[in-house]
């Protein structure tokens, strides 16, 4: 599903990851994080795709909203567990969306 975002500018957090073979609750936590993110101030939407490499892009109104999401306790636990169990490697990129278009 493609997120319905407002007219730019807004921000994108791009989370690219390579998973380990450990599942151990990953799917449940991922679902919980999407629901929890949607409750946060400034959240605009999310898109995700996975094959050998996973990419999740979340959209936010401001950099402050992104910073606040990173500080949510349950999200911090998910991040910690990801580093310890679920991800072989990952990269986070934060971008200003200046233009978008589609049909």
C-alpha positions in Angstrom: 0.0 0.0 0.0 1.3 3.5 -0.8 1.0 6.0 2.0 -1.2 9.0 1.4 1.1 11.9 2.3 0.3 15.6 2.2 1.9 18.1 -0.1 5.6 18.5 0.6 7.6 19.4 2.5 7.6 16.6 5.0 10.2 14.0 6.1 11.0 10.4 5.3 12.8 7.9 7.6 14.2 5.1 5.4 15.1 2.0 7.4 17.0 -0.6 5.3 17.8 -3.9 6.9 19.2 -7.3 6.4 17.6 -9.9 8.7 19.2 -12.7 10.7 17.6 -16.1 10.6 16.1 -15.5 14.1 12.3 -14.8 14.0 11.5 -14.9 17.8 8.6 -12.4 17.7 9.8 -10.2 14.9 6.5 -10.2 13.0 4.5 -9.3 16.1 6.9 -6.5 17.0 6.8 -5.1 13.5 3.0 -5.0 13.5 3.0 -3.4 17.0 5.5 -0.7 15.9 3.4 0.3 12.9 0.4 0.6 15.1 2.3 2.6 17.7 3.9 4.9 15.2 0.5 5.7 13.8 -0.5 7.0 17.2 2.5 9.4 17.4 2.2 13.2 16.7 3.3 14.0 13.2 3.1 10.5 11.8 1.9 10.6 8.1 2.2 7.0 6.9 4.4 4.0 6.3 5.4 1.8 3.4 7.4 -1.5 3.6 8.8 -4.1 1.3 11.0 -7.2 2.1 13.0 -9.7 0.2 16.7 -10.3 0.9 16.8 -6.7 2.0 13.9 -5.0 3.8 13.0 -1.4 3.3 10.5 0.5 5.5 9.8 4.2 4.9 7.9 6.2 7.5 6.7 9.7 6.8 6.7 12.5 9.4 5.7 16.2 9.5 8.9 17.5 11.3 12.3 16.4 12.5 11.1 16.8 16.1 8.3 14.3 15.4 11.0 11.8 14.2 13.1 12.5 17.3 10.2 11.9 19.6 9.3 8.6 17.9 12.8 7.4 18.3 12.6 8.1 22.1 9.3 6.1 22.7 10.2 3.4 25.2 8.6 0.5 23.4 10.3 1.6 20.2 13.6 1.7 22.0 13.0 -1.9 23.1 12.3 -2.9 19.5 15.5 -1.2 18.4 17.6 -2.9 21.0 16.1 -6.3 20.3 16.6 -5.7 16.6 20.3 -5.0 17.1 20.6 -8.1 19.4 18.5 -10.6 17.5 16.8 -9.7 14.3 19.2 -7.7 12.1 22.5 -8.6 10.6 22.9 -5.0 9.6 20.7 -1.9 9.1 20.9 1.7 8.0 18.6 4.6 8.8 18.4 7.7 6.5 16.3 10.8 7.3 15.4 12.9 4.3 13.4 16.0 3.5 10.8 15.3 0.8 10.7 18.4 -1.3 8.6 17.0 -4.2 6.4 14.0 -4.9 4.1 12.9 -7.7 2.3 9.8 -8.9 -1.0 8.5 -10.3 
